[in-house]
């Protein structure tokens, strides 16, 4: 695997209305340090990158020990995935960077404080996240953004991209994650999710803005039949992630796991991407139907035609 991701804990200091893993929060499980160490030991020499996620891993007291150990085992690429609030504390951030963190992915869901705080269900979360981004941007760390596309923000994706670019400059990559019917969103998916075709023009203008400004967009849970072939290089649902994920009570290859809750419409059989596209979630088809999924014509695409996700290039 190119990347090993360690999901450290089923807990978070936010409770986003669309969080895909929130159904595990009551569990309270954490991955014991002994198991974290074992994963890092096994990954050393086989993976290029260690990514530390959750929940939110920054609320674990042994986050420093984890980063330090990964660095000691030879990892030059160490990433933390977080909502960014803890990075508003400069000493906390500095310690992680000094120990070996080279890349930080921060989730931010709106340029508007009220919308972001509504989505995270934590008052003041936008202010703390933006303060954290300010601190990260002043340090020698690769910064990435992640946004969950939902009914409350999908028409303002370009505005968010503009706000972040104008305030913090170039970033490593920008990830647009269409909301998934899991966790907090499972029972309210119909009210949280815009149809993919409704979100399409707003994704297009956000991607165009990012490309114009030499930034790398990624589209997650979005498909060629929706966006068009010109977005092929940005859609992770047809690209291998080459990532092993280790959580408190499970481990999996993400490229295999993501097939488990999907269902392809019959029309997919005629699509040139059928052999490599994972297809939409079953719940999406239950809520919105299959009409949007019109097959892309042309000779069949194979895995050899599509590169794996590139973790080393910004542009």
HELIX and SHEET records of a PDB file:
HELIX    1   1 UNK A   22  UNK A   27  5                                   6    
HELIX    2   2 UNK A   33  UNK A   43  1                                  11    
HELIX    3   3 UNK A   57  UNK A   59  5                                   3    
HELIX    4   4 UNK A   63  UNK A   72  1                                  10    
HELIX    5   5 UNK A   85  UNK A   88  5                                   4    
HELIX    6   6 UNK A   90  UNK A   99  1                                  10    
HELIX    7   7 UNK A  113  UNK A  120  1                                   8    
HELIX    8   8 UNK A  125  UNK A  137  1                                  13    
HELIX    9   9 UNK A  154  UNK A  156  5                                   3    
HELIX   10  10 UNK A  157  UNK A  168  1                                  12    
HELIX   11  11 UNK A  183  UNK A  185  5                                   3    
HELIX   12  12 UNK A  189  UNK A  192  1                                   4    
HELIX   13  13 UNK A  196  UNK A  212  1                                  17    
HELIX   14  14 UNK A  224  UNK A  227  1                                   4    
HELIX   15  15 UNK A  229  UNK A  234  5                                   6    
HELIX   16  16 UNK A  236  UNK A  238  5                                   3    
HELIX   17  17 UNK A  254  UNK A  257  1                                   4    
HELIX   18  18 UNK A  266  UNK A  270  5                                   5    
HELIX   19  19 UNK A  282  UNK A  288  1                                   7    
HELIX   20  20 UNK A  303  UNK A  305  5                                   3    
SHEET    1   A 9 UNK A 217  UNK A 220  0                                        
SHEET    2   A 9 UNK A 173  UNK A 178  1                                        
SHEET    3   A 9 UNK A 142  UNK A 149  1                                        
SHEET    4   A 9 UNK A 103  UNK A 107  1                                        
SHEET    5   A 9 UNK A  77  UNK A  82  1                                        
SHEET    6   A 9 UNK A  49  UNK A  53  1                                        
SHEET    7   A 9 UNK A   3  UNK A   7  1                                        
SHEET    8   A 9 UNK A 243  UNK A 246  1                                        
SHEET    9   A 9 UNK A 251  UNK A 253 -1                                        
END                                                                             
